Amino acid sequence: MNKKEELKAHIIKCCVDGNMTVKQAANRLGFSERYIKKLKARYKKYGVSSMLHGNCGRQPKRTLDIALKQKILDIRKQPEFDTVNVMHFKDILEEKYKIIVSYSFLYNFLKENNINSPRKHRKTKAHHRRNRRSKIGELLQIDATPHEFFIGDNNKYTLHGLIDDASGQITGLYMCKNECMQGYFEIIRQTLKNFGVPENIYADGSSIFFTTKKDKLTLEEQLSGVEEPNTQFGKIMDELGIHLIHAGSSQAKGRIERLWNTLHDRLITEFKINNITNIEQANIFLIDYLKKYNKKFKVKPKDKKKAFIPLLKSVNLDTLLTVKYKRTVDNGACFSLNNVSFKIENINILPRTRIDVLISKKIGIKVLYKNKLYTVKPIYDKNDIPIEKIESIENIIAEFIYFNCLKNERIA
């Protein structure tokens, strides 16, 4: 019997014993006089127990079964869920174990059993938050984050991502050893294939996006009317008609910064329960995870119209998403790149013809001439020594790919 029921029983007893009138009892308890008379009759017939609520001692219909509660505790105590937060654990219970509970119940239940969320929520300072763009594809935020994603592996790997400002949808996710051109190429590829060409991309001041050599133009750029130098990534954006916007601070692109907080928590657990232990497995897993994330977290944009436009059918992503150099061939269909001499194979070309040298992890090193790709072969190294061994050829090509596409741009 709780305090409220004890008070009710005491006043009704006083009323039955004649120490209090029905009207006084009604005023004390806030009941009608008619109801007080009913309570008096119950008290006379059944005693103090009649003052208990009708549901006293009964288990509420919506209360979880004890066995189910124990099952939730047993699941939570598994090693792979050591770092999972409450909301993510709720999603896992629903998706993997078909157990549907409310967040408030789960939070309180785990707290009662001395299991707290690993993420501590700090009080944030009040600040003006920029409104979302109205259309999807109007503005995408791009960034990369290093983190220890694999349990037992103390190395940090870098996740590259693109997120739509209007809807909060992730349009591309790709993991590399470090922040590099290859990571950004792949998330652009995913975005173009699955969503289309966005209007604007919001990026930080990395040298991948914006040049640090503002006053250095090549003679060819000056003759073609270029006013300031551009990065390899910037040239690709210009070719697609995407406006690259410079974000002055991390707070300016807060949407993707908050995304990283979410993915840091969730992906560690997701990788562990799905036995993902390396970058290659992670990138395969992220294709489907991206869809699952968007289904849960995306919001409805203000405007139903899309700013994304379809990618032109004439665009070849394998040749578009590459590092490009302009070179001139000599009499033997050869050209030089970083003091290494290359020969173009199976081509008839006049001396002093301008060609495009394309470099990426996907295609290696190729020459693009009249919209056709040609294989190249290094024939002399930097010391002008002939290259004949296949291992040496492969090593030189690998070095070029690493330097142009895979090196850590932050350190560079």
Helices and strands as residue ranges (DSSP letters): H 3-16, H 22-29, H 33-46, G 47-51, H 66-76, G 79-81, H 86-96, H 103-112, E 140-147, E 157-164, E 170-176, H 181-194, E 200-203, H 219-223, H 232-240, E 243-246, G 251-253, H 254-273, H 279-297, H 317-320, E 323-328, E 334-337, E 340-344, E 354-360, E 364-369, E 372-380, H 390-401, I 402-406
